[in-house]
Structure formats: C-alpha cells, structure tokens
Amino acid sequence: MSGTTNSWLARQRKSDLVELAKEIGLTGLDGLKKSDIEQQLDNFLSQNANRFSSDSRFSSYFNSRARQSPIKRESDVTPNRAPRRRATNKVEVEIPAATIEESDSIPSTTSPSPEPDSKQAPAPSEVLQAAAQVTQDAIVSTAQSAVQNVQNPGHALSQLNNTFSSSTLRLPASQAELVQVVESGTLAVRNRVSELYQRSGIHEKAETVRESLSTINSIAVAVAAFELYFLRKEVIPDRYAFTIPAVKLLGGMLGWDEYPVYVPDMFALVTAGFWIPALVWTTTSLILPSLFGYFFNLSVAHSNSFSTNSRPTTRRQSRELSKREPEYAVDPVTFSIVKALITYVVYAQGVTLGGWLDADVVARINGALYSGWKGVLVGAAVTGVAGLYDAVLRK
C-alpha cells in the first residue's frame, strides 16, 4: 500500500472513518489502524468514483483529490535510473525515456547540461510550485473544516469540548477551595466598596453635619421650623395651579389618577393677613423669650464663678475674667420657660396684653399650630430638657 492518502481523509477521526465505511458498504476494517482505514477508503472511493462522485458527503474528498499536485502524484513513483557505465575516455549517462518525455513537456529557457555525479537540486520553478500548492492546500483545508462544522454541529461541539477540556480553565476541586474562592471575592468587593466610600468623603460630611446638629441651638431651630410649617398654611394659603392628568399603564395596573397641584399664594405677602399673624407669632415665640434668655442668662453666672471662689490678685487676671464669654448668648432653659409662660397666657388664657394683641389673630394662630397652644408647650419642654441635659454634660 502506498503511504500517502487523501488529505480530507487524513483530517477525519477514526470513529468517523469507520462509520463512513459502514455507510458505503466497506467491511473488514476491524482491528486496522487509522492510516490503514484511510488507505482502504481511498482505494474504494477511487475505484467507485462514478458511484460516489455525486454524493454530497464525498464532495470534499473528490475536490481534494482533484486538487492534488502532479508533483505529489509523481513523487510516489520514483523512476528507475539506468546504471552508469564508466569509460576510459568519456562519461556516458543513460537517461530513462520517462524522464526525457517529462523534460520535453516542460519548457526550459536554459540549455541542457549533463547530470553531475551528485544529487541534482530541484529547479526554482518546482520549489515555487510546491510552496504554492502547500499554501493552497492549507486554505482549502481551513475552508473545508469550517463548512464541515456548519454541516455537522455535533462534530464542532465535540471539538469545542476538547478545547475547553485541555484549556487552563479549572474549577474548584473541593468545597473548602470553593469557600476560599468565595471569601476572597467577597473580601475584594468589600475592600473596593470601602475604598470608594473613603474617596467620596461621605463620612467626613456626615461627621460635620452631626457636629452642627448636636447643639441646643439646632434643637430650638428645629422646634420653631415645625411650628412655622403649620403656620405657613394659615398666613400664606395654597392656591390651585394645574392638574396632572391621569395615566394608566398595563390595563390600570400601573399609573396614577388625576392629581391637582397647589402652590403658595405669594401675593399674600403684601397683605395685612400675613404680616399681623407672623409678627404676633414671632414676638411670642422668638423675640420675647430671646430677650429674657439673654438678660437672665444662667451661663453667665457659671462663667463668673471663678470670681466668687478666688478673687483676682492682679489686674491682668481681672481683665481676663471680664473678657470671658458665657457658654450661650441666650440661655436655653430661660428661653424655654419664658416661651411656655407667654404661650399659655396669650393663646390659652386669651390675654391681649392691654389691647396690643387682636383676639381674632390669636385665634387664627392657635388654630393653625399643631395641637394649638398645647403643641407649643411641648416644644418648649423639649428645648428646656435639652438645655438641662447639655448643662449636665458640660459639668
């Protein structure tokens, strides 16, 4: 048997060749090697070319056979050279007739020369032709492999599975290794989130806001803002502006109904109905309590306790003592007590302070505030308790 088979057959797997031989009726292949099976199929198909040339399964085989190079086909049979006869006067070399006919069929641009004793090198044209044939076979082989993968998806999936099996992709071998992989991934995500959190500066901003709100003044402002929220609806009423149309999606599962939009009537700022109630509430809830808290400031007496315990011996100590500022410009406890008293007297008892306050205005404010005058007393109690707690913490 010849050692050279068809290139298409050489690319097939042994199992595919055995199955192909069974389909065309070729038997007796059990126990043979893959190269022997290729040779048997090659001989069988070449002998029955008229029968199988029109079969689409063997179109690649016959195309590859048709493209086989004449140089490759003739290289399998090496012509026998005639024995050389050495003479005393000259050297005569007998050239076989087959070689002469082959040389006559190929045009030559150089004059013939006798073959030397050593092996003659191949002509440049033959080398170029052989290289071109190798390149052509590689291109055809790649194209045929792609077509075969399209026509036979199972074969392509098998090759893909073999590729992944031989790749460096490795799954965890045990449960402990899997837990270690998960823990390392979790640690990496945690470190990344922590790094992003530190870069954002959220912690520093939160600390700054907390420090600003952790004062008795912030608590007093929050209580006053709560009261103003309900008083605003009385002194600056809302007016209808427009309506957001209803939207229904997915058969009414999503969407909303018509929603009327109201905005504050800013024209009320130029009327007496805004300024009189606003001034009354500001006087009773802010101005008068602040005045009493400023002058009846217990923190001033606490800051000057040094003068009662030990008298200054020098003028410098006297100046330093006089320059010491109290802890609060307005005493929060005094502020809360005075606010609670004024609220009870004006809004609960109806005292007009000698006619300075209008009873109707007081009634409007009392009706607008949350729970009326009782809600204001609760706010004053909150600020007073916060002031006492802050004083205890400062001891």
BAMI-204711 format. One record per residue (C-alpha): residue in three letters; z, y, x. Coordinates in steps of 0.05 Angstrom, whole numbers, plus 32768, in hexadecimal, padded with zeros to 4 digits. Layout:
% BAMI-204711
AlaZYX/...
//
This chain:
% BAMI-204711
Met800080008000/Ser7FF580468016/Gly803280708026/Thr801680AE8002/Thr801D80B67FB6/Asn800D80EC7F84/Ser8038812B7F8C/Trp8047812D7F41/Leu806280E67F42/Ala808C80F67F80/Arg80B0812E7F5A/Gln80C581017F20/Arg810780DB7F1E/Lys8108808F7F23/Ser812280877EDC/Asp80EA80B37EC1/Leu80B6808A7EE8/Val80D180487ECD/Glu80D080647E86/Leu8089807E7E90/Ala8072803A7EAB/Lys808E80187E6D/Glu806880487E40/Ile8025803A7E60/Gly80317FEE7E63/Leu803E7FE67EAE/Thr80717FB07EBA/Gly808F7F8B7EF5/Leu80B27FC87F13/Asp80F87FAC7F11/Gly811B7FB07F54/Leu80E67FDC7F75/Lys80F5801B7F9A/Lys80DF805F7F80/Ser80A780647FB3/Asp808C80207F9E/Ile808F80347F55/Glu806980747F65/Gln8033804C7F89/Gln802D801A7F50/Leu802680527F1D/Asp7FF580777F49/Asn7FC9803A7F50/Phe7FCE80297F06/Leu7FBD806F7EEE/Ser7F8480777F1F/Gln7F6680347F08/Asn7F6D80487EBF/Ala7F5A80917EC6/Asn7F2A808F7E8C/Arg7F6280767E5F/Phe7F9980A67E72/Ser7F7480E57E89/Ser7F7481007E42/Asp7FBF80F37E39/Ser7FE881337E3D/Arg8021810F7E60/Phe7FF681017E9D/Ser7FCF81437E9F/Ser7FFB815C7ED9/Tyr7FEF811B7EFE/Phe7FA3811E7EFA/Asn7FA381697F09/Ser7FCC815C7F48/Arg7F9D81237F5A/Ala7F60814F7F51/Arg7F7E81867F7D/Gln7F8D81557FB6/Ser7F6E816F7FF7/Pro7F3381498015/Ile7F56814E8058/Lys7F93812A803B/Arg7F6880F3801B/Glu7F4280E6805B/Ser7F8180EA8086/Asp7F9980A88067/Val7F5E80838086/Thr7F58808E80D1/Pro7F12807E80EB/Asn7F0F804B8122/Arg7EF780678163/Ala7EC8803F818D/Pro7EE2802981D0/Arg7ED080578209/Arg7EA7803C8240/Arg7EB180578286/Ala7E75805C82B3/Thr7E6F806C82FC/Asn7E3F80A682F4/Lys7E5180C582B0/Val7E8080BE8275/Glu7E6280AA8233/Val7E8A80AD81F2/Glu7E72808A81B4/Ile7E8280B28175/Pro7E85808C8133/Ala7E50809A80FF/Ala7E8480AE80CB/Thr7E9E80E580F9/Ile7E5680FD8106/Glu7E48810180BB/Glu7E88812880AF/Ser7E78815A80E7/Asp7E32816380CB/Ser7E4E81758086/Ile7E7A81AE80A3/Pro7E5281E880C0/Ser7E6681FA8107/Thr7E5C823C812A/Thr7E68821F8170/Ser7E4081EE8199/Pro7E5981A6819A/Ser7E80819181D6/Pro7E94814B81ED/Glu7EDA813381D9/Pro7F0A81378213/Asp7F3680FE8228/Ser7F74811C8208/Lys7F7E812481BC/Gln7F54815D819F/Ala7F7B8195817B/Pro7F6881A38131/Ala7F3881DB8125/Pro7F54821E810B/Ser7F2D821780CA/Glu7F4F81D580BC/Val7F9481F380C9/Leu7F87822D809A/Gln7F6C81FE8065/Ala7FA881D0806B/Ala7FD9820B8066/Ala7FB482268029/Gln7FB881E28009/Val800381DC8016/Thr800F82217FF6/Gln7FE4820E7FBB/Asp800981CD7FB0/Ala804C81F27FB2/Ile803682247F7E/Val801981EE7F51/Ser805881C57F59/Thr808481FF7F44/Ala8059820E7F07/Gln805781C57EF2/Ser80A381C17EF9/Ala80AB81FD7ECB/Val807A81E07E98/Gln809F819E7E9B/Asn80E281BF7E8E/Val80C581E17E51/Gln80A581A17E37/Asn80E381777E47/Pro8122819F7E3A/Gly814E81627E46/His8136815C7E8D/Ala814281A67E99/Leu818981A07E7E/Ser819681647EAA/Gln817F818B7EE8/Leu81AB81C77ED2/Asn81E781987ECB/Asn81DB817C7F10/Thr81D781C27F2C/Phe821A81D77F0D/Ser823A81967F23/Ser822781A37F6B/Ser823981ED7F69/Thr8279820C7F82/Leu829382187F3A/Arg82D781F47F37/Leu830681EF7EFC/Pro835181E97F05/Ala836281A27F17/Ser83A7819F7EF8/Gln83D381C27EC5/Ala83FD81E27EFC/Glu83BE81FF7F1C/Leu83A782197ED9/Val83EA823B7ECD/Gln83E6825A7F13/Val83A082757F04/Val83B882937EC1/Glu83F582B37EE2/Ser83CB82D17F1A/Gly839A82EE7EE7/Thr83D3830A7EBD/Leu83F383297EFA/Ala83B1834A7F0E/Val83A983677EC8/Arg83F183807EC7/Asn83E983A27F0B/Arg83A883C27EF5/Val83C783DD7EB5/Ser840483F77EDB/Glu83D6841A7F0D/Leu83AF843B7ED5/Tyr83F084507EB3/Gln840A84707EF3/Arg83C884957EFE/Ser83C784B17EB7/Gly840A84D57EC2/Ile842384C17E7D/His846884B17E98/Glu847184F57EB8/Lys845985197E7A/Ala848784F07E4E/Glu84C185007E7B/Thr84B1854A7E77/Val84AD85497E2B/Arg84EE85227E25/Glu851285537E53/Ser84F9858D7E29/Leu850E856E7DE7/Ser855285567E00/Thr857485997DF3/Ile859B85B67DB9/Asn856885ED7DB2/Ser853085BA7DA4/Ile855B859A7D6E/Ala856785DE7D4D/Val851D85EE7D4F/Ala850B85AA7D30/Val853C85B77CF6/Ala851F85FD7CEA/Ala84D885E17CEC/Phe84EB85AD7CB7/Glu850485E47C89/Leu84C6860F7C95/Tyr849885D57C83/Phe84B185D47C3B/Leu84B986207C36/Arg8470862B7C4B/Lys8457860B7C0B/Glu847E863E7BE2/Val846C867E7C08/Ile842486697C1C/Pro840B863D7BE3/Asp83D1860E7BEA/Arg838E861C7BC9/Tyr835785EC7BB6/Ala831D85EE7BE9/Phe82EE85B47BDC/Thr82EB856A7BCA/Ile82D885317BF8/Pro82A885047BD0/Ala82B984BC7BC3/Val829B84877BF0/Lys8297843D7BDD/Leu828184077C0F/Leu827983BC7C08/Gly827E83BD7BBD/Gly82BC83E87BBC/Met82E383C17BF0/Leu82E183FB7C20/Gly82DF84467C15/Trp8307847B7BF1/Asp830984A27BB0/Glu82FE84EC7BA6/Tyr833085147BCF/Pro833C855E7BC0/Val834B85887BFE/Tyr837D85C27BFB/Val838785F77C30/Pro83BD862C7C37/Asp83AE866E7C15/Met83B2869E7C51/Phe83A886DA7C23/Ala83F186D17C0F/Leu840586EE7C52/Val83F587347C39/Thr841F872E7BFA/Ala8469873A7BEE/Gly846F86F37BD3/Phe846B86DB7C1B/Trp8492870E7C42/Ile84D087157C17/Pro84E286CA7C15/Ala84CE86C27C5E/Leu84FC86FB7C73/Val853686E17C48/Trp8532869B7C66/Thr852A86B77CAD/Thr856886E37CA4/Thr859586AE7C87/Ser857E86737CB2/Leu856D86937CF5/Ile858086DC7D00/Leu85C886DF7CE6/Pro85DD869B7D04/Ser85BE86AF7D47/Leu85E486F17D49/Phe862686CF7D3B/Gly861686997D6D/Tyr860686CC7DA3/Phe864686F57D9B/Phe867486BB7D8A/Asn865C86917DC4/Leu868F865D7DDA/Ser8667864A7E17/Val8675868F7E34/Ala86BF86837E31/His86B4863F7E52/Ser868B865E7E8A/Asn86C286917E97/Ser86FA865E7E99/Phe86FB86667EE5/Ser871886AC7EDC/Thr875386927EB3/Asn8764865A7EE2/Ser875E867F7F24/Arg875686C97F2E/Pro871E86E17F5D/Thr873B86F77F9F/Thr86FF871F7FB7/Arg86CC874D7F99/Arg8694871C7FAA/Gln86B586E77F7E/Ser86BD871A7F47/Arg8673872C7F49/Glu865F86E27F4A/Leu868D86D57F0F/Ser866F870F7EE7/Lys862986F67EF6/Arg863586B07EDC/Glu860D86A47E9C/Pro8625867A7E61/Glu860686367E54/Tyr85E6864E7E13/Ala85CE86937DFF/Val85DF86807DB7/Asp861886507DAC/Pro85FA86157D84/Val863B86037D61/Thr8648864B7D4A/Phe85FF86507D34/Ser860586127D09/Ile864786267CEA/Val862F866C7CD6/Lys85EC86507CBB/Ala8612861F7C8F/Leu864086547C74/Ile860986867C64/Thr85DE86507C43/Tyr8618863A7C16/Val862A86817C03/Val85E3869B7BF5/Tyr85BD865E7BDB/Ala85F686377BBA/Gln8623866F7BA0/Gly85EC86A27B93/Val860C86DB7BBA/Thr85D987147BC2/Leu85FF87397BF9/Gly860887787BD1/Gly85C387777BB1/Trp859D876F7BF2/Leu8582872B7BDD/Asp8558871E7B9F/Ala857186E57B75/Asp852B86CE7B63/Val851786CB7BAD/Val855686A37BBD/Ala854586737B85/Arg84FE866B7B9F/Ile8517865A7BE5/Asn854C862B7BCA/Gly851886067BA1/Ala84E686027BD9/Leu851585E57C0F/Tyr851F859A7C13/Ser855D858A7BE7/Gly856985D57BE2/Trp85A785F27C03/Lys85C385AC7C0E/Gly858A859B7C3D/Val859885DA7C65/Leu85E185C67C6C/Val85CD85827C86/Gly85A185A37CBB/Ala85D985D17CD0/Ala860785957CD6/Val85D585727D03/Thr85CF85AD7D33/Gly861B85B67D34/Val8628856D7D45/Ala85F2856E7D7A/Gly861285AC7D99/Leu8656858B7D9B/Tyr8638854B7DBA/Asp861485747DEF/Ala865585997E00/Val867985577E08/Leu8643853D7E37/Arg8647857C7E62/Lys869285727E6F/
//
